[in-house]
């Protein structure tokens, strides 16, 4: 049963400005080490950082709609399976979240990144 839906869109240059201005302090506040390594390995790394930022926001909104709260930036990790499909891992050590599955869809252009997220009660 779907219990929450969230969406977020972000301008890629806002993320690039934050990374350029604040550097590692921004990256380490928002992204997990695995996410940083993934994005840094890409030619257009800011698009990937922005997509993961949008994903974290969309997932947070979806959980808020599901009446769950308490997730921080580092509690949500976005990674990809072997085919490149984006997956979400909730890292927060809390059994409340183990009852849910999260599905996301990411997209980006030269200027924007967007994510939609659905939280499903298993």
RODO-2510 file (C-alpha; in nm, 4 decimals, decimal comma):
residues 122
     n   res          X          Y          Z
     1     x     0,0000     0,0000     0,0000
     2     x     0,1360     0,3447    -0,0959
     3     x     0,1567     0,5632     0,2145
     4     x     0,3594     0,8592     0,0899
     5     x     0,4622     1,0414    -0,2252
     6     x     0,7254     1,3128    -0,2601
     7     x     0,8847     1,5111    -0,5402
     8     x     1,1688     1,7604    -0,5568
     9     x     1,3391     1,9645    -0,8285
    10     x     1,6662     2,1529    -0,7867
    11     x     1,8734     2,3822    -1,0053
    12     x     2,2066     2,2131    -1,0649
    13     x     2,3954     2,5430    -1,0407
    14     x     2,2676     2,5877    -0,6811
    15     x     2,4372     2,2619    -0,5826
    16     x     2,7516     2,3539    -0,7782
    17     x     2,7631     2,6950    -0,6049
    18     x     2,7309     2,5279    -0,2630
    19     x     3,0047     2,2758    -0,3405
    20     x     3,2340     2,5483    -0,4813
    21     x     3,1703     2,7816    -0,1877
    22     x     3,1576     2,5355     0,1040
    23     x     3,3517     2,2367    -0,0300
    24     x     3,3844     1,9264     0,1830
    25     x     3,1783     2,0680     0,4696
    26     x     2,8739     2,0866     0,2408
    27     x     2,9385     1,7477     0,0806
    28     x     2,9917     1,5692     0,4144
    29     x     2,6819     1,7280     0,5659
    30     x     2,4490     1,6203     0,2824
    31     x     2,5989     1,3100     0,1190
    32     x     2,7312     0,9771     0,2438
    33     x     3,0890     0,8754     0,1564
    34     x     2,9554     0,6292    -0,1039
    35     x     2,7458     0,9019    -0,2697
    36     x     3,0402     1,1423    -0,2773
    37     x     3,2661     0,8780    -0,4342
    38     x     3,0023     0,7940    -0,6965
    39     x     2,9367     1,1561    -0,7953
    40     x     3,3053     1,2510    -0,7965
    41     x     3,3700     0,9669    -1,0433
    42     x     3,1344     1,1222    -1,3007
    43     x     3,2271     1,3769    -1,5676
    44     x     2,9181     1,5870    -1,4884
    45     x     2,9406     1,5357    -1,1147
    46     x     2,7174     1,8303    -1,0229
    47     x     2,4232     1,6743    -1,2075
    48     x     2,4679     1,3602    -0,9993
    49     x     2,5053     1,5519    -0,6725
    50     x     2,1907     1,7504    -0,7585
    51     x     1,9944     1,4355    -0,8449
    52     x     2,0887     1,2789    -0,5098
    53     x     2,0016     1,6006    -0,3285
    54     x     1,6583     1,6005    -0,4982
    55     x     1,6170     1,2324    -0,4091
    56     x     1,6866     1,2936    -0,0412
    57     x     1,4338     1,5787    -0,0387
    58     x     1,1701     1,3721    -0,2233
    59     x     1,2184     1,0729     0,0081
    60     x     1,1954     1,2965     0,3154
    61     x     0,8711     1,4470     0,1812
    62     x     0,7298     1,1018     0,1054
    63     x     0,8039     0,9822     0,4588
    64     x     0,6535     1,3011     0,6025
    65     x     0,3382     1,2266     0,4020
    66     x     0,3487     0,8767     0,5542
    67     x     0,3547     1,0398     0,9009
    68     x     0,7118     0,9281     0,9637
    69     x     0,9730     1,1835     1,0563
    70     x     1,3194     1,2101     1,1945
    71     x     1,5248     1,1412     0,8828
    72     x     1,8374     1,3479     0,8276
    73     x     2,0580     1,3954     0,5239
    74     x     2,2904     1,1113     0,6214
    75     x     2,0004     0,8710     0,6909
    76     x     1,9063     0,8480     0,3215
    77     x     2,1539     0,6994     0,0743
    78     x     2,0990     0,6808    -0,3012
    79     x     2,2887     0,4223    -0,5005
    80     x     2,2357     0,2280    -0,8223
    81     x     2,1927    -0,1384    -0,9013
    82     x     2,3911    -0,3149    -1,1741
    83     x     2,1600    -0,1823    -1,4474
    84     x     2,1854     0,1760    -1,3222
    85     x     1,8407     0,1858    -1,1596
    86     x     1,8467     0,4213    -0,8602
    87     x     1,7795     0,2641    -0,5204
    88     x     1,7283     0,4135    -0,1772
    89     x     1,8725     0,2758     0,1413
    90     x     1,7487     0,4086     0,4755
    91     x     2,0529     0,4021     0,7024
    92     x     1,8766     0,5136     1,0197
    93     x     1,8884     0,2403     1,2814
    94     x     1,5171     0,2334     1,3547
    95     x     1,2750    -0,0527     1,3067
    96     x     0,9981     0,1905     1,2077
    97     x     1,1601     0,2284     0,8665
    98     x     1,2108    -0,1422     0,7998
    99     x     0,8365    -0,1777     0,7341
   100     x     0,8655     0,0476     0,4278
   101     x     1,0047     0,0173     0,0778
   102     x     1,1054     0,3292    -0,1166
   103     x     1,0905     0,3592    -0,4966
   104     x     1,2440     0,6591    -0,6732
   105     x     1,2809     0,7925    -1,0233
   106     x     1,5608     1,0395    -1,1027
   107     x     1,6172     1,2612    -1,4027
   108     x     1,8376     1,5563    -1,4887
   109     x     1,9011     1,7975    -1,7716
   110     x     2,1771     2,0537    -1,8096
   111     x     2,0025     2,2842    -1,5608
   112     x     1,7736     2,0826    -1,3336
   113     x     1,7558     1,7553    -1,1440
   114     x     1,4268     1,6034    -1,0321
   115     x     1,3206     1,3057    -0,8257
   116     x     0,9883     1,1475    -0,7416
   117     x     0,9630     0,9077    -0,4487
   118     x     0,6968     0,6655    -0,3324
   119     x     0,6928     0,5035     0,0114
   120     x     0,5200     0,1662     0,0245
   121     x     0,4190    -0,0122     0,3445
   122     x     0,5252    -0,3746     0,3006
***
